[in-house]
Amino acid sequence: MKSITFRANKHLIEQARLTALSQGKTLNTVFREWLDQFVNRTGNVQEFDSLVERLEYVEVRGPFSRDEMNDR
């Protein structure tokens, strides 16, 4: 595992430590969880963009009438 260093407001770090402690975790654990979620969220955005590009041929029309929306 690689170590990294960040700089932040002293008060903010202390509040973050207390919040992590209230969850029964360390600040390092909370940060690693956040980093994992951040990376996965970014991946989902890239997948969404790729899907939109593949669906460019889809033509959206509207607005639809009430009958059209309920047509089965």
GIQUIWO-V573835 format. One record per pair of residues at least 12 apart in sequence whose C-alpha atoms are under 8 Angstrom apart, sorted by the first residue. I is the first residue (numbers start at 0). J is the second residue. Records with the same first field share a line. If there is no record, write none. Layout:
I->J ; J
//
This chain:
none
//
